[in-house]
């Protein structure tokens, strides 16, 4: 969903009437279809009031390191490893073991 400020700016530029819809779309960073919908009244003037806040699990000033458990680049402790350990403890997922291959048959 577009921010309300962007939608209002597109509407203001359309009302001025001295820029093309293509130019307005470029300036506002939206698609030409969005500008056309606002111009024709197919899109109401609504939008997000502000940017959503980042969830606390993803806020971190810690450096990104290679996780020794899964090999992913992550801030420590690795959220992926924590989730996998939690699921294993709950008994939802068996421990990760590679599948065994059947022996090859001779040609």
C-alpha positions as CSV (number, residue, x, y, z in Angstrom):
1,X,0.0,0.0,0.0
2,X,1.3,3.4,-0.9
3,X,1.9,6.0,1.8
4,X,-0.8,8.6,2.1
5,X,1.8,11.4,1.5
6,X,2.7,9.9,-1.9
7,X,-1.0,9.6,-3.0
8,X,-1.7,13.2,-2.0
9,X,1.4,14.4,-3.9
10,X,0.2,12.6,-7.0
11,X,-3.2,14.1,-6.7
12,X,-1.7,17.6,-6.2
13,X,0.5,17.2,-9.3
14,X,-2.5,16.0,-11.3
15,X,-4.5,19.0,-10.2
16,X,-1.8,21.4,-11.3
17,X,-2.1,20.0,-14.8
18,X,1.3,21.0,-16.1
19,X,3.0,17.5,-16.0
20,X,2.2,14.3,-17.9
21,X,1.0,11.2,-16.0
22,X,4.2,9.5,-17.0
23,X,6.3,12.3,-15.5
24,X,4.3,12.3,-12.3
25,X,4.7,8.6,-12.0
26,X,8.5,9.0,-12.4
27,X,8.7,11.8,-9.8
28,X,6.5,10.1,-7.3
29,X,8.1,6.6,-7.7
30,X,4.8,4.9,-8.6
31,X,3.5,3.1,-11.7
32,X,1.7,5.0,-14.5
33,X,-1.3,2.8,-13.8
34,X,-1.5,4.1,-10.2
35,X,-1.3,7.7,-11.5
36,X,-4.0,6.9,-14.1
37,X,-6.2,5.3,-11.4
38,X,-5.9,8.3,-9.1
39,X,-6.6,10.7,-12.1
40,X,-9.7,8.8,-13.2
41,X,-11.1,8.4,-9.6
42,X,-10.8,4.6,-9.6
43,X,-8.4,4.8,-6.7
44,X,-9.6,6.6,-3.6
45,X,-7.3,8.9,-1.7
46,X,-6.1,6.6,1.1
47,X,-2.9,5.1,2.2
48,X,-0.6,4.2,5.1
49,X,0.0,7.0,7.5
50,X,3.6,6.1,8.3
51,X,6.2,3.4,7.8
52,X,5.6,0.3,9.9
53,X,7.9,-0.3,12.7
54,X,10.5,-3.1,12.4
55,X,9.8,-6.1,14.7
56,X,12.2,-6.3,17.7
57,X,13.5,-9.7,16.5
58,X,14.9,-8.0,13.4
59,X,16.3,-4.9,15.1
60,X,20.0,-5.3,15.7
61,X,23.2,-3.3,15.5
62,X,25.2,-6.5,15.8
63,X,27.5,-7.5,13.0
64,X,26.4,-10.2,10.5
65,X,28.4,-13.3,10.9
66,X,28.4,-16.8,9.4
67,X,26.4,-19.1,11.7
68,X,28.4,-22.2,12.8
69,X,25.2,-24.2,13.0
70,X,23.5,-23.7,9.6
71,X,26.1,-21.7,7.7
72,X,23.7,-18.8,7.0
73,X,24.8,-15.2,7.3
74,X,23.0,-13.8,10.3
75,X,23.2,-11.8,13.5
76,X,24.0,-14.1,16.4
77,X,22.2,-15.9,17.8
78,X,21.0,-17.2,14.5
79,X,17.2,-17.0,14.4
80,X,16.9,-19.9,11.9
81,X,18.9,-22.2,14.3
82,X,16.8,-21.0,17.2
83,X,13.6,-21.8,15.3
84,X,14.8,-25.3,14.2
85,X,15.9,-26.1,17.8
86,X,12.5,-25.0,19.1
87,X,10.6,-27.2,16.6
88,X,12.9,-30.2,17.3
89,X,12.3,-29.8,21.1
90,X,8.5,-29.7,20.5
91,X,8.7,-32.9,18.5
92,X,7.4,-31.3,15.3
93,X,10.4,-32.0,13.2
94,X,12.9,-34.9,13.4
95,X,16.5,-33.9,13.6
96,X,18.0,-33.2,10.2
97,X,19.8,-36.3,8.9
98,X,20.7,-36.8,5.2
99,X,18.6,-39.5,3.5
100,X,20.3,-42.8,2.8
101,X,20.8,-43.8,-0.8
102,X,20.1,-47.4,-1.9
103,X,23.2,-49.2,-3.1
104,X,24.0,-49.0,-6.8
105,X,23.3,-52.0,-8.9
106,X,26.1,-53.4,-11.0
107,X,25.8,-52.8,-14.8
